[in-house]
């Protein structure tokens, strides 16, 4: 799936297939990139990536890279042991002094309940600790022929619908007629339905805990 593929389908839906076009490729490309970012905000799990994440020495509070939307999981120290998720509330109640303990190799991580891009490590990391973690990334701005890496190609209809929504939102006639909203709702429906399907396929078939379904 490339932006050019998406634009081809968009032109069919907005009846803009004959030159001179009402919407230039440049304008539609901008809408494609905007649609991807809107989808990422709604379904960050579709933009997940596993990366090496550097840590700040001596700090219990850690922050993800600038391109992160939210933390999904921390797996292990690079070339080392696993890092297990625990509850920060439980940790603080059972061991109030954990944040002041001497630095070492982290064995636990905790989510920040009010900031999706931050997390806690116990014990505080020593110098040079690198984690293998999974987080959702802000989609890059694609050129026309670039291969879109996230979301998967199966979500192309949602990207098309989101792009049509943006293109037609600038025209009063399409806003007043409800056509723009029709495509926005179609995008939301596909994103919501695929999330509900995961609750069945990823738990019943794969035996995952419910908390693992984003």
LINCORWO-V266699 format. One record per residue. RES is the residue in one small letter. PHI is phi in radians with two decimals (999 if undefined). PSI is psi as a letter, one per 20 degrees, with the letter a starting at -180 (none if undefined). D_FIRST is the distance of its C-alpha to the first C-alpha in Angstrom with 1 decimal. Layout:
<<RES & PHI & PSI & D_FIRST> <RES & PHI & PSI & D_FIRST>>
This chain:
<<x & 999 & p & 0.0> <x & -2.11 & r & 3.8> <x & -0.98 & h & 6.9> <x & -1.10 & h & 8.1> <x & -1.08 & g & 6.1> <x & -1.09 & g & 7.3> <x & -1.10 & h & 10.6> <x & -1.00 & g & 11.2> <x & -1.20 & h & 11.4> <x & -1.09 & g & 13.4> <x & -1.08 & h & 15.7> <x & -1.11 & g & 16.6> <x & -1.27 & h & 17.5> <x & -1.70 & j & 19.6> <x & 0.95 & l & 21.0> <x & -2.30 & l & 20.3> <x & -1.85 & i & 19.5> <x & -1.99 & p & 22.7> <x & -1.30 & q & 23.5> <x & -1.32 & p & 25.0> <x & -1.31 & q & 22.2> <x & -1.28 & h & 23.3> <x & -2.01 & p & 20.3> <x & -1.30 & r & 19.5> <x & -1.03 & h & 16.0> <x & -1.11 & g & 17.5> <x & -1.14 & g & 18.4> <x & -1.16 & h & 15.2> <x & -1.07 & g & 13.3> <x & -1.07 & h & 16.0> <x & -1.19 & h & 15.4> <x & -1.06 & g & 11.7> <x & -1.14 & h & 13.0> <x & -1.17 & g & 16.0> <x & -1.07 & g & 14.2> <x & -1.08 & g & 12.4> <x & -1.21 & h & 16.0> <x & -1.17 & g & 17.6> <x & -1.15 & h & 15.5> <x & -1.09 & h & 16.4> <x & -1.21 & h & 20.0> <x & -1.43 & h & 20.0> <x & -2.32 & m & 18.3> <x & -1.05 & h & 18.7> <x & -1.09 & h & 18.5> <x & -1.34 & i & 14.7> <x & -2.09 & k & 14.8> <x & -1.37 & q & 17.4> <x & -2.58 & q & 18.2> <x & -1.75 & p & 21.3> <x & -2.39 & r & 23.1> <x & -1.41 & p & 26.6> <x & -2.15 & o & 28.4> <x & -1.31 & q & 31.7> <x & -2.01 & r & 34.5> <x & -1.62 & p & 37.4> <x & -1.01 & p & 40.7> <x & 1.32 & j & 43.3> <x & -1.99 & p & 41.3> <x & -1.29 & h & 40.7> <x & -1.66 & p & 38.2> <x & -2.10 & q & 34.9> <x & -2.18 & p & 31.9> <x & -1.23 & r & 28.3> <x & -1.02 & r & 26.6> <x & -1.07 & h & 25.9> <x & -1.53 & j & 22.1> <x & -1.48 & q & 22.8> <x & -1.66 & g & 22.5> <x & -2.90 & q & 24.6> <x & -1.33 & p & 26.0> <x & -1.88 & g & 24.9> <x & -2.89 & q & 27.2> <x & -2.09 & p & 29.4> <x & -1.70 & g & 29.8> <x & -2.90 & r & 32.4> <x & -1.39 & p & 34.0> <x & -0.95 & p & 32.5> <x & 1.05 & k & 34.3> <x & -2.45 & b & 36.6> <x & -1.30 & r & 37.3> <x & -1.25 & q & 35.1> <x & -2.05 & p & 35.3> <x & -1.71 & p & 36.0> <x & -1.34 & p & 35.2> <x & -2.34 & r & 38.4> <x & -1.43 & p & 39.5> <x & -1.14 & h & 40.7> <x & -1.10 & g & 43.2> <x & -1.12 & g & 44.7> <x & -1.07 & g & 44.7> <x & -1.21 & h & 46.6> <x & -1.29 & h & 49.1> <x & -1.47 & h & 49.9> <x & -2.58 & m & 49.9> <x & -1.02 & h & 50.3> <x & -1.65 & j & 50.6> <x & -1.10 & h & 47.4> <x & -1.27 & i & 45.9> <x & -1.72 & i & 49.0> <x & -1.15 & q & 49.1> <x & -1.00 & q & 49.1> <x & -1.14 & q & 45.7> <x & -2.98 & b & 44.4> <x & -1.49 & o & 41.4> <x & -1.03 & q & 39.5> <x & -2.07 & i & 39.7> <x & -2.33 & q & 38.4> <x & -2.27 & q & 35.9> <x & -2.34 & q & 36.1> <x & -1.33 & q & 33.7> <x & -1.57 & o & 34.8> <x & -1.17 & i & 35.2> <x & -2.05 & j & 34.9> <x & -2.56 & o & 32.4> <x & -1.19 & i & 29.0> <x & -1.73 & j & 28.6> <x & -2.11 & q & 32.0> <x & -2.74 & r & 33.7> <x & -2.05 & q & 37.0> <x & -2.12 & q & 38.1> <x & -2.33 & p & 41.3> <x & -1.26 & r & 43.2> <x & -0.97 & p & 42.2> <x & -1.29 & q & 40.5> <x & -1.40 & a & 42.5> <x & -1.13 & p & 41.3> <x & 1.43 & j & 38.2> <x & -1.28 & p & 36.7> <x & -2.08 & p & 33.0> <x & -1.78 & q & 31.1> <x & -1.78 & o & 28.1> <x & -2.35 & r & 26.4> <x & -2.03 & p & 23.3> <x & -2.54 & q & 22.3> <x & -1.47 & p & 19.6> <x & -1.91 & q & 18.4> <x & -1.12 & p & 17.8> <x & -1.13 & q & 14.2> <x & -1.26 & r & 14.5> <x & -1.49 & o & 14.3> <x & -1.56 & q & 11.3> <x & -1.50 & r & 12.0> <x & -0.97 & g & 10.5> <x & -1.79 & j & 9.0> <x & -1.21 & q & 8.4> <x & -1.42 & p & 5.9> <x & -1.35 & o & 5.8> <x & -1.48 & h & 8.2> <x & -2.43 & p & 9.6> <x & -1.37 & r & 9.6> <x & -1.03 & q & 8.3> <x & -1.05 & h & 5.6> <x & -1.13 & i & 9.0> <x & -1.66 & j & 9.4> <x & -0.97 & g & 7.2> <x & -0.98 & h & 10.7> <x & -1.18 & h & 12.2> <x & -1.15 & g & 10.1> <x & -1.09 & g & 10.9> <x & -1.07 & g & 14.4> <x & -1.13 & h & 14.9> <x & -1.23 & g & 14.1> <x & -1.09 & g & 16.4> <x & -0.96 & g & 19.0> <x & -1.16 & g & 19.2> <x & -1.11 & g & 19.4> <x & -1.53 & i & 22.1> <x & -1.21 & i & 23.9> <x & -1.45 & i & 25.5> <x & -1.85 & p & 27.3> <x & -0.98 & h & 30.4> <x & -1.09 & h & 30.3> <x & -1.39 & h & 27.0> <x & -1.23 & g & 28.2> <x & -1.16 & h & 31.5> <x & -1.37 & i & 30.3> <x & 1.51 & j & 28.0> <x & -1.16 & g & 24.9> <x & -1.08 & g & 23.1> <x & -1.13 & h & 24.3> <x & -1.00 & g & 23.1> <x & -1.31 & h & 19.4> <x & -1.12 & g & 20.1> <x & -1.13 & h & 21.9> <x & -1.13 & h & 19.2> <x & -1.10 & g & 16.8> <x & -1.07 & h & 19.6> <x & -1.11 & g & 20.5> <x & -1.15 & g & 17.3> <x & -1.13 & h & 17.4> <x & -1.24 & g & 21.1> <x & -1.13 & g & 21.0> <x & -1.14 & h & 18.6> <x & -1.21 & g & 21.0> <x & -1.17 & h & 24.0> <x & -1.11 & h & 22.6> <x & -1.07 & h & 22.4> <x & -1.10 & h & 26.1> <x & -1.62 & g & 26.8> <x & -1.23 & h & 24.6> <x & -1.49 & i & 24.9> <x & -1.87 & g & 28.6> <x & -1.22 & g & 30.1> <x & -1.47 & g & 28.3> <x & -1.59 & i & 27.8> <x & 1.26 & k & 31.0> <x & -1.50 & q & 29.7> <x & -1.21 & q & 31.8> <x & -1.02 & h & 30.8> <x & -1.14 & i & 30.6> <x & -1.45 & i & 27.7> <x & -1.56 & o & 25.4> <x & -1.23 & none & 23.9>>
